[in-house]
Amino acid sequence: MSSPCLFCKIIAGEIPAKKLFEDEDVFAFWDISPQAPTHFLVIPKKHLSGPGAILNEDEALIGKVVRIGAQLARENGAEQCRLVMNNGAEAGQTVFHLHLHVLGGRPMSWPPG
């Protein structure tokens, strides 16, 4: 039985995505609704509902998510970039599988809109 999670379905190949990177732990793909010239997501293959669900045992995995995000940003011409993780609906999280947004290729303002 497949998971109802959108990102789990993408990892399983049940929903197409424009893959950027994949290994045994991490999957990265271009955002379907980009908010910057460079905008992709990096997700752990392990289902975690969001940053609030990270346990001590997940620290190395989350570090890898961030490292891969920065590496892919450099490789795609966005060394100066914004890395974002939302935690919960009020923070803007719409898919409840932990994911890192990597945005670059344009100046970013603070605070975000």
Contact map, one row per residue, 1 for C-alpha under 8 A:
11100000000000000000000000000000000000000000000000000000000000000000000000000000000000000000000000000000000000000
11110000100000000000000000000000000000000000000000000000000000000000000000000000000000000000000000000000000000000
11111001100000000000000000000000000000000000000000000000000000000000000000000000000000000000000000000000000000000
01111101100000000000000000000000000000000000000000000000000000000000000000000000000000000000000000000000000000000
00111111100000000000000000000000000000000000000000000000000000000000000000000000000000000000001110000000000000000
00011111110000100000000000000000000000000000000000000000000000000000000000000000000000000000001000000000000000000
00001111111000000000000000000000000000000000000000000000000000000000000000000000000000000000001010000000000000000
00111111111100000000000000000000000000000000101000000000000000000000000000000000000000000000000010000000000000000
01111111111111100000000000000000000000000000000000000000000000000000000000000000000000000000000000000000000000000
00000111111111111000000000000000000000000000000000000000000000000000000000000000000000000000000000000000000000000
00000011111111000000000000100000000000000000100000000000000000000000000000000000000000000000000000000000000000000
00000001111111100000000000000000000000000000000000000000000000000000000000000000000000000000000000000000000000000
00000000111111110000000000000000000000000000000000000000000000000000000000000000000000000000000000000000000000000
00000000111111110000000000000000000000000000000000000000000000000000000000000000000000000000000000000000000000000
00000100110111111000000000000000000000000000000000000000000000000000000000000000000000000000000000000000000000000
00000000010011111100000000000000000000000000000000000000000000000000000000000000000000000000000000000000000000000
00000000010000111110000000001100000000000000000000000000000000000000000000000000000000000000000000000000000000000
00000000000000011111000000001100000000000000000000000000000000000000000000000000000000000000000000000000000000000
00000000000000001111110000111100000000000000000000000000000000000000000000000000000000000000000000000000000000000
00000000000000000111110000111100000000000000000000000000000000000000000000000000000000000000000000000000000000000
00000000000000000011111001111000000000000000000000000000000000000000000000000000000000000000000000000000000000000
00000000000000000011111111110000000000000000000000000000000000000000000000000000000000000000000000000000000000000
00000000000000000000111111100000000000000000000000000000000000000000000000000000000000000000000000000000000000000
00000000000000000000011111000000000000000000100000000000000000000000000000000000000000000000000000000000000000000
00000000000000000000011111100000000000000001110000000000000010000000000000000000000000000000000000000000000000000
00000000000000000000111111110000000000000111100000000000000000011000000000000000000000000000000000000000000000000
00000000001000000011111011111000000000000111100000000000000000000000000000000000000000000000000000000000000000000
00000000000000000011110001111100000000011110000000000000000000000000000000000000000000000000000000000000000000000
00000000000000001111100000111110000000011100000000000000000000000000000000000000000000000000000000000000000000000
00000000000000001111000000011111010000111000000000000000000000000000000000000000000000000000000000000000000000000
00000000000000000000000000001111110000111000000000000000000000000000000000000000000000000000000000000000000000000
00000000000000000000000000000111110000000000000000000000000000000000000000000000000000000000000000000000000000000
00000000000000000000000000000011111000000000000000000000000000000000000000000000000000000000000000000000000000000
00000000000000000000000000000111111111110000000000000000000000000000000000000000000000000000000000000000000000000
00000000000000000000000000000000111110100000000000000000000000000000000000000000000000000000000000000010000000000
00000000000000000000000000000000011111100000000000000000000000000000000000000000000000000000000000000011110000000
00000000000000000000000000000000011111100000000000000000000000000000000000000000000000000000000000000011110000000
00000000000000000000000000000000010111110000000000000000000000000000000010010100000000000000000000000111100000000
00000000000000000000000000000110011111111000000000000000000000000000000000000000000000000000000000001111000000000
00000000000000000000000000011110010001111100000000000000000000000000000000000000000000000000000000001110000000000
00000000000000000000000000011110000000111110000000000000000000000000100000000000000000000000000000111100000000000
00000000000000000000000001111000000000011111000000000000000000001101100000000000000000000000000000111100000000000
00000000000000000000000001110000000000001111100000000000000000001000000000000000000000000000000011110000000000000
00000000000000000000000011100000000000000111111100000000000011001000000000000000000000000000000001100000000000000
00000001001000000000000111100000000000000011111000000000000000000000000000000000000000000000000000000000000000000
00000000000000000000000010000000000000000001111100000000000000000000000000000000000000000000000000000000000000000
00000001000000000000000000000000000000000001111110000000000000000000000000000000000000000000000011000000000000000
00000000000000000000000000000000000000000001011111101100000000000000000000000000000000000000000111000000000000000
00000000000000000000000000000000000000000000001111111000000000000000000000000000000000000000000111000000000000000
00000000000000000000000000000000000000000000000111111100000000000000000000000000000001110000000111100000000000000
00000000000000000000000000000000000000000000000111111100000000000000000000000000000011100000000001000000000000000
00000000000000000000000000000000000000000000000011111100000000000000000000000000000000100000000000000000000000000
00000000000000000000000000000000000000000000000111111110000000000000000000000000000000000000000000000000000000000
00000000000000000000000000000000000000000000000101111111111000000000000000000000000000000000000000000000000000000
00000000000000000000000000000000000000000000000000001111111000000000000000000000000000000000000000000000000000000
00000000000000000000000000000000000000000000000000000111111000000000000000000000000000000000000000000000000000000
00000000000000000000000000000000000000000000000000000111111100000000000000000000000000000000000000000000000000000
00000000000000000000000000000000000000000000000000000111111111000000000000000000000000000000000000000000000000000
00000000000000000000000000000000000000000000000000000111111111100000000000000000000000000000000000000000000000000
00000000000000000000000000000000000000000000000000000000111111110000000000000000000000000000000000000000000000000
00000000000000000000000010000000000000000001000000000000011111111000000000000000000000000000000000000000000000000
00000000000000000000000000000000000000000001000000000000011111111100000000000000000000000000000000000000000000000
00000000000000000000000000000000000000000000000000000000001111111110000000000000000000000000000000000000000000000
00000000000000000000000001000000000000000000000000000000000111111111000000000000000000000000000000000000000000000
00000000000000000000000001000000000000000111000000000000000011111111100000000000000000000000000000010000000000000
00000000000000000000000000000000000000000100000000000000000001111111110000000000000000000000000000010000000000000
00000000000000000000000000000000000000000000000000000000000000111111111000000000000000000000000000000000000000000
00000000000000000000000000000000000000000100000000000000000000011111111100000000000000000000000000000000000000000
00000000000000000000000000000000000000001100000000000000000000001111111110000000001000000000000000010100000000000
00000000000000000000000000000000000000000000000000000000000000000111111111000010000000000000000000000100000000000
00000000000000000000000000000000000000000000000000000000000000000011111111100000000000000000000000000000000000000
00000000000000000000000000000000000000000000000000000000000000000001111111110000000000000000000000000000000000000
00000000000000000000000000000000000001000000000000000000000000000000111111111111100000000000000000000101000000000
00000000000000000000000000000000000000000000000000000000000000000000011111111111000000000000000000000000000000000
00000000000000000000000000000000000000000000000000000000000000000000001111111110000000000000000000000000000000000
00000000000000000000000000000000000001000000000000000000000000000000000111111110000000000000000000000000000000000
00000000000000000000000000000000000000000000000000000000000000000000000011111110000000000000000000000000100000000
00000000000000000000000000000000000001000000000000000000000000000000000011111111100000000000000000000011100000000
00000000000000000000000000000000000000000000000000000000000000000000010011111111100000000000000000000001000000000
00000000000000000000000000000000000000000000000000000000000000000000000011000111110000000000000000000001100000000
00000000000000000000000000000000000000000000000000000000000000000000000010000111111000000000000000000111100000000
00000000000000000000000000000000000000000000000000000000000000000000000000000001111100000000000000001111000100000
00000000000000000000000000000000000000000000000000000000000000000000100000000000111110000000000000011110000000000
00000000000000000000000000000000000000000000000000000000000000000000000000000000011111000000000000011100000000000
00000000000000000000000000000000000000000000000000100000000000000000000000000000001111100000000001111000000000000
00000000000000000000000000000000000000000000000001100000000000000000000000000000000111110011100000100000000000000
00000000000000000000000000000000000000000000000001110000000000000000000000000000000011111111100000000000000000000
00000000000000000000000000000000000000000000000001000000000000000000000000000000000001111111110100000000000000000
00000000000000000000000000000000000000000000000000000000000000000000000000000000000000111111110000000000000000000
00000000000000000000000000000000000000000000000000000000000000000000000000000000000000111111100000000000000000000
00000000000000000000000000000000000000000000000000000000000000000000000000000000000001111111100000000000000000000
00000000000000000000000000000000000000000000000000000000000000000000000000000000000001111111110000000000000000000
00000000000000000000000000000000000000000000000000000000000000000000000000000000000001111111111100000000000000000
00000000000000000000000000000000000000000000000000000000000000000000000000000000000000011001111100000000000000000
00001110000000000000000000000000000000000000000000000000000000000000000000000000000000000000111111000000000000000
00001000000000000000000000000000000000000000000111000000000000000000000000000000000000010000111111000000000000000
00001011000000000000000000000000000000000010001111000000000000000000000000000000000000000000001111100000000000000
00000000000000000000000000000000000000000011001111100000000000000000000000000000000010000000001111110000000000000
00000000000000000000000000000000000000001111000001000000000000000000000000000000000011000000000011111000000000000
00000000000000000000000000000000000000001110000000000000000000001100100000000000001110000000000001111100000000000
00000000000000000000000000000000000000111100000000000000000000000000000000000000011110000000000000111110000000000
00000000000000000000000000000000000001111100000000000000000000000000110010000000111100000000000000011111000000000
00000000000000000000000000000000001111110000000000000000000000000000000000000100111000000000000000001111100000000
00000000000000000000000000000000000111100000000000000000000000000000000010000111110000000000000000000111111000000
00000000000000000000000000000000000111000000000000000000000000000000000000001101100000000000000000000011111000000
00000000000000000000000000000000000110000000000000000000000000000000000000000000000000000000000000000001111100000
00000000000000000000000000000000000000000000000000000000000000000000000000000000000000000000000000000001111110000
00000000000000000000000000000000000000000000000000000000000000000000000000000000010000000000000000000000011111010
00000000000000000000000000000000000000000000000000000000000000000000000000000000000000000000000000000000001111110
00000000000000000000000000000000000000000000000000000000000000000000000000000000000000000000000000000000000111111
00000000000000000000000000000000000000000000000000000000000000000000000000000000000000000000000000000000000011111
00000000000000000000000000000000000000000000000000000000000000000000000000000000000000000000000000000000000111111
00000000000000000000000000000000000000000000000000000000000000000000000000000000000000000000000000000000000001111
